[in-house]
Amino acid sequence: MFDGFCYRDDVDVQGSLFAEAPADRRPAPERRVLSSGAWIDVARSWLTEPDGVFDALVSRVPWRAERREMYDRVVAVPRLLHTYGAGEALPHPALLAAREALDAQYAAELGERFATAGCCFYRDGRDSVAWHGDRIGRGATHDTMVAIVSVGDPRRLALRPRGGGPSIAVEMGHGDLVVMGGSCQRTWEHAVPKAAHAGPRVSVQFRPRGVL
């Protein structure tokens, strides 16, 4: 089990860039500067009302199962999915407050608001997501941010340089926040590996408009 960060010796470590937490007293994120202009911010126990948010996400989100073509066959996507588009109501008020807090925290750096909320339901340790970057849309050519809020059982978020190289890992716990920024979607990849023992977990990925 990973506690905090595991990172390469050649990755720069930088303290928080933020002098103080937002007005609602959420913990200030701690930044890790990666290579090639990428970075990640982590804040533990950042989300308010994580228990209520988890229950609402599991029971109120219209989850769907997807199937995708892979090589010469169609396979089930190993997680359930739903996306709330720009302007759509979110299933718990704490998620709206979270998006507003992210806008306040990152407005100057991002230059725009977070608009959509993609949700993934990992039902147990068999559910996962393979190595990828969010490079559909503007993330393929421009620096951007993807802010992930996790509720439920802890799961490991792994990251590695695109094209290969040693990986780092962050264990995302109940109510934790991870923000991937800079060139992270273009120059790094991330994954949620399968786990031998894991209970239900839901992640909510807040993205700017046009980043998928």
C-alpha positions in Angstrom: 0.0 0.0 0.0 1.3 3.4 -0.9 1.2 6.2 1.7 1.5 9.5 -0.1 4.0 9.7 -3.0 6.5 7.2 -4.4 8.6 9.1 -6.9 11.9 8.9 -8.8 15.1 10.5 -7.6 15.3 12.7 -10.6 11.8 14.2 -10.1 11.9 17.7 -8.5 9.9 18.1 -5.4 8.3 21.5 -4.7 6.3 22.7 -1.7 2.8 24.0 -2.0 2.4 26.9 -4.3 -0.5 28.2 -2.4 0.0 30.3 0.7 -3.2 29.3 2.4 -6.3 27.1 1.9 -9.4 28.5 0.3 -12.0 30.3 2.4 -13.8 27.1 3.3 -10.6 25.9 5.0 -10.0 22.9 2.8 -6.4 21.7 3.1 -4.0 23.3 0.6 -2.7 21.0 -2.1 0.9 19.9 -2.1 2.6 20.0 -5.5 5.0 17.5 -7.0 6.8 18.8 -10.1 7.3 16.0 -12.7 9.3 16.1 -15.9 8.5 17.9 -19.2 6.3 20.6 -17.7 3.9 18.2 -15.9 2.9 18.4 -12.2 0.4 16.9 -9.8 -1.2 18.4 -6.7 -2.5 16.3 -3.8 -4.7 17.3 -0.9 -5.8 14.7 1.7 -9.3 14.7 3.1 -10.2 17.6 0.8 -13.8 16.8 0.0 -16.5 17.8 2.5 -19.2 15.2 3.3 -17.4 12.3 1.6 -19.7 9.7 3.1 -22.8 11.5 1.7 -21.2 12.1 -1.6 -20.3 8.4 -2.0 -23.8 7.3 -1.1 -25.3 9.8 -3.6 -23.0 8.8 -6.4 -23.6 5.1 -6.0 -27.4 5.5 -5.7 -28.3 8.5 -7.9 -25.9 8.5 -10.9 -27.4 6.8 -14.0 -24.4 4.4 -14.4 -23.8 2.7 -17.7 -21.7 -0.2 -18.7 -19.7 0.2 -22.0 -18.2 -2.2 -24.4 -15.2 -1.3 -26.6 -13.4 -2.9 -29.5 -10.0 -4.1 -28.6 -7.8 -5.8 -31.2 -10.1 -8.4 -32.8 -12.9 -8.5 -30.2 -15.3 -6.4 -28.2 -14.7 -6.3 -24.5 -16.5 -4.9 -21.5 -15.0 -1.7 -20.0 -14.0 -2.7 -16.4 -15.9 0.0 -14.6 -19.2 1.9 -14.8 -19.3 5.4 -16.3 -21.3 8.6 -16.5 -20.5 12.2 -17.4 -22.2 15.3 -16.2 -21.9 17.9 -19.0 -21.5 21.6 -18.6 -24.5 23.1 -16.8 -25.9 19.7 -15.6 -26.9 19.4 -12.0 -24.5 17.3 -9.9 -25.9 14.5 -7.6 -24.7 16.1 -4.3 -24.2 19.7 -3.2 -20.7 19.0 -1.9 -19.7 18.3 -5.5 -20.9 21.7 -6.6 -19.0 23.2 -3.7 -15.9 21.2 -4.7 -16.1 22.5 -8.2 -16.5 26.1 -7.0 -13.5 25.6 -4.7 -11.4 24.3 -7.6 -12.4 27.3 -9.7 -11.3 29.6 -6.9 -8.0 27.7 -6.3 -6.9 27.4 -9.9 -8.6 30.2 -11.8 -5.5 32.3 -12.3 -3.4 29.3 -13.3 -5.9 27.5 -15.5 -7.5 30.6 -17.1 -10.9 29.1 -17.2 -13.5 27.2 -15.1 -14.0 23.5 -14.6 -17.0 22.6 -16.6 -17.7 18.8 -16.7 -17.6 16.0 -14.2 -16.8 12.5 -15.5 -17.6 9.7 -13.0 -16.1 6.2 -12.8 -17.5 3.5 -10.5 -14.9 0.9 -9.5 -17.1 -1.8 -8.0 -14.2 -3.9 -6.7 -10.6 -4.6 -7.2 -11.2 -6.2 -10.6 -12.4 -2.9 -12.0 -9.5 -0.7 -13.4 -8.4 1.7 -16.1 -5.4 1.1 -18.3 -2.5 3.5 -19.0 -3.7 6.6 -20.9 -3.7 10.4 -21.1 -6.8 12.6 -21.4 -5.8 13.6 -24.9 -9.1 13.8 -26.7 -9.8 17.5 -27.3 -7.5 20.3 -26.2 -5.5 18.1 -23.8 -3.7 16.7 -26.9 -2.1 20.0 -27.7 -2.4 22.4 -24.8 -1.6 22.4 -21.1 -4.7 21.8 -19.0 -5.9 20.4 -15.7 -7.9 17.4 -14.6 -9.0 17.4 -11.0 -9.9 14.0 -9.5 -11.9 13.6 -6.3 -12.1 10.1 -4.9 -14.6 8.6 -2.4 -14.9 5.0 -1.2 -12.2 2.4 -0.8 -8.6 3.6 -1.4 -7.1 2.8 -4.8 -3.7 3.5 -6.3 -3.4 6.1 -9.1 -0.2 5.3 -11.0 1.6 7.7 -13.3 4.5 7.3 -15.7 6.2 9.3 -18.5 4.7 8.8 -21.9 6.8 6.4 -23.9 7.9 4.5 -20.8 10.0 5.1 -17.7 9.8 4.6 -14.0 6.3 5.2 -12.5 5.1 7.1 -9.4 2.0 6.3 -7.4 -0.5 8.0 -5.2 -3.0 6.2 -3.1 -6.2 8.1 -3.3 -8.2 7.7 -0.1 -11.8 8.7 0.9 -12.3 12.4 0.1 -8.8 13.0 -1.4 -8.0 15.3 -4.3 -5.4 14.9 -7.0 -5.0 17.5 -9.8 -2.9 16.7 -12.8 -1.7 19.8 -14.5 0.7 21.4 -17.0 1.6 19.0 -19.7 0.6 16.0 -17.7 -2.0 14.7 -20.2 0.4 15.0 -23.1 3.7 13.9 -21.6 2.6 11.5 -18.9 0.1 8.6 -18.6 -2.0 7.5 -15.7 -3.8 4.3 -14.7 -5.8 2.7 -11.9 -4.4 -0.9 -11.7 -6.4 -3.9 -10.6 -6.2 -4.7 -6.9 -6.3 -8.0 -5.1 -8.6 -6.7 -2.3 -10.6 -3.5 -2.8 -14.2 -2.4 -2.1 -16.3 0.1 -4.1 -14.8 3.4 -5.1 -16.1 6.3 -7.2 -13.9 8.9 -8.8 -15.1 12.3 -10.1 -12.9 14.0 -12.7 -13.6 17.7 -13.1 -12.3 19.0 -16.5 -12.5 22.3 -18.4 -14.7 22.4 -21.4 -13.3 20.6 -24.4 -10.9 18.3 -22.4 -11.8 14.6 -22.5 
